[in-house]
Amino acid sequence: MELHVIEREGRWTVVLLDNEMRIVRPVYDYLKFQRQKDKALNTLKASGSDLRTYWEFLNDNGYEYDKVTPKMIAEFIDYLRASDDDVIALNKESKRTNKTINRILSTIHMFYQFEADMQEIDNPILMHDVNRPFNAFKGILEHAKSDNKTKQSIFKVKESDYKINLVTDDEMELFLNRLDKRRDILLYKISSDELLEQICFPKELT
């Protein structure tokens, strides 16, 4: 499947083509609707990319987009998380982050919301009521609401901003070679797990 950006009547349009180079009509109609709402081109391309991934999943499993169940959406999440471990590559693409998965699911939810409004197709992205976070944005009419609930997909996966930055052996060697003062070495040990390990798990005195 291929995603193309074409110019039509002086405006840019994002279209998804199937393996036989035919326009995927449901995706085309949805992206056209988004364009009519003056969505930015980058937003349309991002939505088109998410829907292409979803359509590839549907094709790989022989599913029809208008007969998808919540169980199939759960399979789709596994599909998004999977990587081809049988392929050996120098620059192997990493698995999608949970934040990316949630963004794709949000696109799929909005697509099916559009389909539900236009063709009365059930939305397989089920939602449930959850408590709003304490620091969530509150509108001027917040006080008029009878509860503190908001809608959230049951498929939403936990996101984390925690990242681990790794350095190469050459970078570490270069760094250590620059620690020419005792103070620098001490500061490095304090900021690393080495000193913590020595404190928590001291070696027996010989």
GROMACS elastic network, one bead per residue, 0.5 to 0.9 nm:
[ bonds ]
;  ai    aj funct       b0    kb
    1    16     6  0.70922   500
    1    17     6  0.55894   500
    1    19     6  0.50523   500
    1    20     6  0.82928   500
    1    21     6  0.77068   500
    1    52     6  0.68924   500
    1    53     6  0.88837   500
    1    55     6  0.82927   500
    1    56     6  0.71753   500
    2    15     6  0.84187   500
    2    16     6  0.58285   500
    2    17     6  0.51673   500
    2    18     6  0.66426   500
    2    19     6  0.76828   500
    2    21     6  0.78920   500
    2    52     6  0.75745   500
    3    14     6  0.70899   500
    3    15     6  0.58677   500
    3    17     6  0.62697   500
    3    18     6  0.89833   500
    3    45     6  0.81871   500
    3    48     6  0.69255   500
    3    49     6  0.70006   500
    3    52     6  0.72864   500
    4    13     6  0.82127   500
    4    14     6  0.57339   500
    4    15     6  0.53332   500
    4    16     6  0.63428   500
    4    17     6  0.76597   500
    4    45     6  0.87127   500
    5    12     6  0.65721   500
    5    13     6  0.55964   500
    5    15     6  0.63689   500
    5    16     6  0.89213   500
    5    45     6  0.79372   500
    6    11     6  0.83065   500
    6    12     6  0.56079   500
    6    13     6  0.52396   500
    6    14     6  0.63866   500
    6    15     6  0.76025   500
    7    10     6  0.61653   500
    7    11     6  0.54191   500
    7    13     6  0.59579   500
    7    14     6  0.87724   500
    8    11     6  0.53090   500
    8    12     6  0.61341   500
    8    13     6  0.67124   500
    9    12     6  0.82567   500
   12    35     6  0.86870   500
   12    41     6  0.73412   500
   13    28     6  0.89001   500
   13    31     6  0.79717   500
   13    32     6  0.72950   500
   13    35     6  0.76037   500
   13    41     6  0.80880   500
   13    44     6  0.82884   500
   14    28     6  0.75292   500
   14    31     6  0.68611   500
   14    32     6  0.79891   500
   14    35     6  0.89293   500
   14    41     6  0.81158   500
   14    44     6  0.65821   500
   14    45     6  0.64164   500
   14    48     6  0.69367   500
   15    23     6  0.67402   500
   15    24     6  0.76341   500
   15    25     6  0.88544   500
   15    27     6  0.75001   500
   15    28     6  0.56716   500
   15    31     6  0.77214   500
   15    32     6  0.88666   500
   15    45     6  0.89638   500
   15    48     6  0.73895   500
   16    21     6  0.87121   500
   16    22     6  0.81739   500
   16    23     6  0.58101   500
   16    24     6  0.56679   500
   16    25     6  0.83358   500
   16    27     6  0.68193   500
   16    28     6  0.67952   500
   16    48     6  0.69249   500
   16    49     6  0.86024   500
   16    51     6  0.84424   500
   16    52     6  0.68759   500
   17    20     6  0.74855   500
   17    22     6  0.50732   500
   17    24     6  0.56973   500
   17    52     6  0.88086   500
   18    21     6  0.51230   500
   18    22     6  0.53891   500
   18    23     6  0.64271   500
   18    24     6  0.62493   500
   18    52     6  0.89923   500
   18    55     6  0.87481   500
   18    56     6  0.89836   500
   19    22     6  0.74116   500
   20    23     6  0.89268   500
   21    24     6  0.89666   500
   22    25     6  0.86573   500
   23    26     6  0.88944   500
   23    27     6  0.84066   500
   23    28     6  0.71293   500
   24    27     6  0.56913   500
   24    28     6  0.61418   500
   24    29     6  0.87999   500
   25    29     6  0.60637   500
   25    30     6  0.85549   500
   26    29     6  0.52509   500
   26    30     6  0.62758   500
   26    31     6  0.87154   500
   26    65     6  0.89272   500
   26   111     6  0.89120   500
   26   115     6  0.82326   500
   27    30     6  0.51269   500
   27    31     6  0.61119   500
   27    32     6  0.83944   500
   27    48     6  0.75577   500
   27    51     6  0.71749   500
   27    52     6  0.86645   500
   27   111     6  0.80406   500
   28    31     6  0.52688   500
   28    32     6  0.59523   500
   28    33     6  0.85209   500
   28    48     6  0.88672   500
   29    32     6  0.50508   500
   29    33     6  0.61593   500
   29    34     6  0.86935   500
   30    33     6  0.50871   500
   30    34     6  0.63280   500
   30    35     6  0.86836   500
   30   111     6  0.65514   500
   30   114     6  0.69719   500
   30   115     6  0.80871   500
   31    35     6  0.60880   500
   31    36     6  0.85658   500
   31    44     6  0.64762   500
   31    45     6  0.89983   500
   31    47     6  0.77679   500
   31    48     6  0.73239   500
   31   111     6  0.89110   500
   32    36     6  0.62010   500
   32    37     6  0.87169   500
   32    44     6  0.89985   500
   33    36     6  0.50773   500
   33    37     6  0.65185   500
   33   114     6  0.88141   500
   34    37     6  0.50827   500
   34    38     6  0.67501   500
   34    39     6  0.57795   500
   34    40     6  0.89321   500
   34    44     6  0.72694   500
   35    38     6  0.50260   500
   35    39     6  0.52441   500
   35    40     6  0.75682   500
   35    41     6  0.79984   500
   35    44     6  0.72808   500
   36    39     6  0.74088   500
   38    41     6  0.87853   500
   39    42     6  0.83484   500
   39    43     6  0.63556   500
   39    44     6  0.67448   500
   40    43     6  0.51718   500
   40    44     6  0.64202   500
   40    45     6  0.87813   500
   41    44     6  0.50238   500
   41    45     6  0.61733   500
   41    46     6  0.85757   500
   42    45     6  0.50503   500
   42    46     6  0.61049   500
   42    47     6  0.85720   500
   43    46     6  0.51057   500
   43    47     6  0.61582   500
   43    48     6  0.84759   500
   44    47     6  0.51108   500
   44    48     6  0.59799   500
   44    49     6  0.85185   500
   45    49     6  0.60473   500
   45    50     6  0.86054   500
   46    49     6  0.50984   500
   46    50     6  0.62944   500
   46    51     6  0.86895   500
   46   107     6  0.89855   500
   47    50     6  0.51231   500
   47    51     6  0.61922   500
   47    52     6  0.85468   500
   47   104     6  0.79710   500
   47   107     6  0.61663   500
   47   108     6  0.86617   500
   48    51     6  0.51024   500
   48    52     6  0.60382   500
   48    53     6  0.86737   500
   49    52     6  0.50434   500
   49    53     6  0.63903   500
   49    54     6  0.87239   500
   49   104     6  0.89367   500
   50    53     6  0.52407   500
   50    54     6  0.63667   500
   50    55     6  0.87702   500
   50   103     6  0.83509   500
   50   104     6  0.54128   500
   50   105     6  0.84271   500
   50   107     6  0.67750   500
   50   108     6  0.76949   500
   51    55     6  0.60134   500
   51    56     6  0.84659   500
   51   104     6  0.78668   500
   51   107     6  0.74313   500
   51   108     6  0.69151   500
   51   111     6  0.85268   500
   52    55     6  0.50657   500
   52    56     6  0.61236   500
   52    57     6  0.86217   500
   53    56     6  0.51852   500
   53    57     6  0.64068   500
   53    58     6  0.88344   500
   53    80     6  0.85645   500
   53   104     6  0.86741   500
   54    57     6  0.51067   500
   54    58     6  0.63464   500
   54    59     6  0.87603   500
   54    76     6  0.76634   500
   54   104     6  0.84231   500
   54   108     6  0.78140   500
   55    59     6  0.61078   500
   55    60     6  0.84771   500
   55    65     6  0.78734   500
   56    59     6  0.51113   500
   56    60     6  0.60348   500
   56    61     6  0.86275   500
   57    60     6  0.51465   500
   57    61     6  0.63180   500
   57    62     6  0.84991   500
   57    63     6  0.82367   500
   57    76     6  0.68798   500
   57    79     6  0.73346   500
   57    80     6  0.89418   500
   58    61     6  0.53602   500
   58    62     6  0.58667   500
   58    64     6  0.66220   500
   58    65     6  0.69449   500
   58    68     6  0.89084   500
   58    76     6  0.86447   500
   59    62     6  0.50279   500
   59    63     6  0.62823   500
   59    64     6  0.80596   500
   60    63     6  0.79255   500
   63    66     6  0.86888   500
   63    67     6  0.73208   500
   63    68     6  0.70272   500
   63    72     6  0.87003   500
   64    67     6  0.53745   500
   64    68     6  0.65655   500
   65    68     6  0.56875   500
   66   112     6  0.88788   500
   66   115     6  0.87371   500
   66   121     6  0.64760   500
   66   122     6  0.79821   500
   67   121     6  0.83796   500
   67   122     6  0.84825   500
   67   124     6  0.89145   500
   68    71     6  0.81404   500
   68    72     6  0.61415   500
   68    73     6  0.74636   500
   68   122     6  0.86123   500
   68   123     6  0.84124   500
   68   124     6  0.63365   500
   69    72     6  0.52450   500
   69    73     6  0.66204   500
   69    74     6  0.89586   500
   69   122     6  0.87522   500
   69   123     6  0.83579   500
   69   124     6  0.52475   500
   69   125     6  0.84108   500
   70    74     6  0.64316   500
   70    75     6  0.87885   500
   70   123     6  0.86177   500
   70   125     6  0.63518   500
   70   126     6  0.70387   500
   70   155     6  0.89957   500
   71    74     6  0.51116   500
   71    75     6  0.65023   500
   71    76     6  0.87546   500
   71   124     6  0.84498   500
   72    76     6  0.61854   500
   72    77     6  0.87825   500
   72   124     6  0.83934   500
   73    77     6  0.64052   500
   73    78     6  0.88282   500
   73   105     6  0.88002   500
   73   124     6  0.70236   500
   73   125     6  0.71653   500
   73   155     6  0.80790   500
   74    77     6  0.51995   500
   74    78     6  0.66596   500
   74    79     6  0.87398   500
   74   155     6  0.72480   500
   75    78     6  0.51329   500
   75    79     6  0.61977   500
   75    80     6  0.87448   500
   76    80     6  0.61999   500
   76    81     6  0.86641   500
   77    80     6  0.50475   500
   77    81     6  0.63210   500
   77    82     6  0.86783   500
   77   101     6  0.73147   500
   77   105     6  0.84659   500
   77   155     6  0.81836   500
   78    81     6  0.51021   500
   78    82     6  0.60859   500
   79    82     6  0.52603   500
   79    83     6  0.83517   500
   80    83     6  0.82020   500
   80    95     6  0.77431   500
   80    96     6  0.66432   500
   80   101     6  0.68628   500
   81    95     6  0.58090   500
   81    96     6  0.59876   500
   81    97     6  0.80079   500
   81    98     6  0.85480   500
   81   101     6  0.80531   500
   82    85     6  0.87441   500
   82    95     6  0.66791   500
   82    96     6  0.84166   500
   83    86     6  0.88038   500
   83    93     6  0.81323   500
   83    94     6  0.74900   500
   83    95     6  0.60996   500
   83    96     6  0.89729   500
   84    87     6  0.57925   500
   84    88     6  0.88241   500
   85    88     6  0.74939   500
   87    92     6  0.84759   500
   88    91     6  0.89813   500
   88    92     6  0.75476   500
   89    92     6  0.51878   500
   89    93     6  0.87202   500
   91    94     6  0.89927   500
   93    96     6  0.87821   500
   94    97     6  0.86344   500
   96    99     6  0.80711   500
   96   100     6  0.60689   500
   96   101     6  0.65773   500
   97   100     6  0.52038   500
   97   101     6  0.63447   500
   97   102     6  0.87268   500
   97   159     6  0.80276   500
   98   102     6  0.61173   500
   98   103     6  0.85633   500
   98   156     6  0.86226   500
   98   157     6  0.60302   500
   98   158     6  0.64859   500
   98   159     6  0.53999   500
   98   160     6  0.78424   500
   99   102     6  0.51809   500
   99   103     6  0.62825   500
   99   104     6  0.87847   500
   99   157     6  0.79230   500
   99   158     6  0.79988   500
   99   159     6  0.56726   500
   99   160     6  0.79791   500
  100   103     6  0.50463   500
  100   104     6  0.62866   500
  100   105     6  0.86507   500
  101   104     6  0.51545   500
  101   105     6  0.61819   500
  101   106     6  0.85676   500
  101   156     6  0.83176   500
  101   157     6  0.76640   500
  102   105     6  0.50253   500
  102   106     6  0.60745   500
  102   107     6  0.86667   500
  102   155     6  0.82601   500
  102   156     6  0.59288   500
  102   157     6  0.65817   500
  102   158     6  0.87725   500
  102   159     6  0.85540   500
  103   106     6  0.50278   500
  103   107     6  0.63673   500
  103   108     6  0.87699   500
  104   107     6  0.50941   500
  104   108     6  0.63005   500
  104   109     6  0.86274   500
  105   109     6  0.60564   500
  105   110     6  0.86213   500
  105   125     6  0.78278   500
  105   153     6  0.85528   500
  105   155     6  0.79731   500
  105   156     6  0.78086   500
  106   109     6  0.50257   500
  106   110     6  0.62444   500
  106   111     6  0.85765   500
  106   125     6  0.87332   500
  106   153     6  0.84057   500
  106   156     6  0.89482   500
  107   110     6  0.52106   500
  107   111     6  0.61505   500
  107   112     6  0.87182   500
  108   112     6  0.62387   500
  108   113     6  0.85112   500
  108   125     6  0.76967   500
  109   112     6  0.52448   500
  109   113     6  0.60717   500
  109   114     6  0.86415   500
  109   123     6  0.70433   500
  109   124     6  0.78177   500
  109   125     6  0.56118   500
  109   126     6  0.85748   500
  109   153     6  0.85984   500
  110   114     6  0.62202   500
  110   115     6  0.86305   500
  111   114     6  0.51680   500
  111   115     6  0.63310   500
  111   116     6  0.86721   500
  111   123     6  0.87929   500
  112   116     6  0.58912   500
  112   117     6  0.84538   500
  112   121     6  0.72853   500
  112   122     6  0.74071   500
  112   123     6  0.51810   500
  112   124     6  0.76059   500
  112   125     6  0.79612   500
  113   117     6  0.62728   500
  113   118     6  0.86398   500
  113   121     6  0.84001   500
  113   122     6  0.82951   500
  113   123     6  0.62795   500
  114   117     6  0.52085   500
  114   118     6  0.61761   500
  114   119     6  0.83243   500
  114   121     6  0.89820   500
  115   118     6  0.50660   500
  115   119     6  0.54072   500
  115   120     6  0.64874   500
  115   121     6  0.57584   500
  115   122     6  0.80710   500
  115   123     6  0.80018   500
  116   119     6  0.54819   500
  116   122     6  0.58780   500
  116   123     6  0.65555   500
  117   120     6  0.57731   500
  117   121     6  0.78184   500
  118   121     6  0.80499   500
  120   123     6  0.89458   500
  122   125     6  0.89583   500
  123   126     6  0.69201   500
  125   153     6  0.64768   500
  125   154     6  0.75425   500
  125   155     6  0.73862   500
  126   152     6  0.84046   500
  126   153     6  0.57621   500
  126   154     6  0.59560   500
  126   155     6  0.76843   500
  127   151     6  0.60224   500
  127   152     6  0.52473   500
  127   154     6  0.56038   500
  127   155     6  0.83887   500
  128   150     6  0.80913   500
  128   151     6  0.55215   500
  128   152     6  0.55686   500
  128   153     6  0.63792   500
  128   154     6  0.64714   500
  129   149     6  0.58041   500
  129   150     6  0.54261   500
  129   152     6  0.63567   500
  129   153     6  0.88581   500
  130   148     6  0.83399   500
  130   149     6  0.53486   500
  130   150     6  0.54587   500
  130   151     6  0.62428   500
  130   152     6  0.65808   500
  131   134     6  0.87548   500
  131   147     6  0.88021   500
  131   148     6  0.58753   500
  131   150     6  0.62437   500
  131   151     6  0.87294   500
  132   135     6  0.81815   500
  132   136     6  0.63739   500
  132   148     6  0.60106   500
  132   149     6  0.56546   500
  132   150     6  0.59646   500
  132   151     6  0.89891   500
  133   136     6  0.51916   500
  133   137     6  0.88851   500
  134   137     6  0.88119   500
  135   138     6  0.85216   500
  138   141     6  0.79641   500
  138   142     6  0.58087   500
  138   143     6  0.88968   500
  139   142     6  0.52647   500
  139   143     6  0.85864   500
  140   143     6  0.74925   500
  140   144     6  0.88754   500
  141   144     6  0.54351   500
  141   145     6  0.73280   500
  142   145     6  0.56893   500
  142   148     6  0.86511   500
  143   146     6  0.79654   500
  144   147     6  0.89479   500
  145   148     6  0.72976   500
  146   149     6  0.89947   500
  152   155     6  0.84775   500
  152   156     6  0.73408   500
  153   156     6  0.53927   500
  154   157     6  0.86027   500
  156   159     6  0.89566   500
  160   163     6  0.81478   500
  167   170     6  0.81274   500
  167   171     6  0.60179   500
  167   172     6  0.64771   500
  168   171     6  0.51509   500
  168   172     6  0.62705   500
  168   173     6  0.86208   500
  169   172     6  0.51388   500
  169   173     6  0.60931   500
  169   174     6  0.85635   500
  170   173     6  0.50961   500
  170   174     6  0.61386   500
  170   175     6  0.85629   500
  171   174     6  0.51215   500
  171   175     6  0.61652   500
  171   176     6  0.87011   500
  172   176     6  0.61328   500
  172   177     6  0.85390   500
  173   176     6  0.51686   500
  173   177     6  0.61049   500
  173   178     6  0.87410   500
  174   177     6  0.52266   500
  174   178     6  0.65619   500
  175   178     6  0.53707   500
  175   179     6  0.69206   500
  176   179     6  0.52999   500
  176   180     6  0.82876   500
  176   185     6  0.83952   500
  177   180     6  0.69283   500
  178   181     6  0.85370   500
  178   184     6  0.88391   500
  179   182     6  0.76871   500
  179   183     6  0.85529   500
  179   184     6  0.55773   500
  179   185     6  0.57957   500
  179   188     6  0.85649   500
  180   183     6  0.86713   500
  180   184     6  0.71212   500
  180   185     6  0.76115   500
  181   184     6  0.52576   500
  181   185     6  0.64549   500
  181   186     6  0.87315   500
  182   185     6  0.51294   500
  182   186     6  0.61555   500
  182   187     6  0.86398   500
  183   186     6  0.51045   500
  183   187     6  0.61799   500
  183   188     6  0.86012   500
  184   187     6  0.51433   500
  184   188     6  0.61734   500
  184   189     6  0.86911   500
  185   188     6  0.51021   500
  185   189     6  0.62816   500
  185   190     6  0.86767   500
  186   189     6  0.51438   500
  186   190     6  0.61896   500
  186   191     6  0.87032   500
  187   190     6  0.50590   500
  187   191     6  0.62483   500
  187   192     6  0.86575   500
  188   191     6  0.52194   500
  188   192     6  0.62014   500
  189   192     6  0.51181   500
  189   193     6  0.73520   500
  189   194     6  0.60456   500
  189   195     6  0.54865   500
  189   196     6  0.85262   500
  190   193     6  0.76532   500
  190   194     6  0.77625   500
  190   195     6  0.58582   500
  190   196     6  0.76623   500
  191   194     6  0.84536   500
  191   195     6  0.80502   500
  191   196     6  0.89242   500
  192   195     6  0.65387   500
  192   196     6  0.73823   500
  193   197     6  0.59981   500
  193   198     6  0.85801   500
  194   197     6  0.52472   500
  194   198     6  0.63638   500
  194   199     6  0.87857   500
  195   198     6  0.50268   500
  195   199     6  0.62062   500
  195   200     6  0.86459   500
  196   199     6  0.51160   500
  196   200     6  0.60723   500
  196   201     6  0.81835   500
  197   200     6  0.52185   500
  197   201     6  0.55103   500
  197   202     6  0.73782   500
  198   201     6  0.53310   500
  198   203     6  0.73426   500
  199   202     6  0.56923   500
  202   205     6  0.86856   500
  203   206     6  0.88436   500
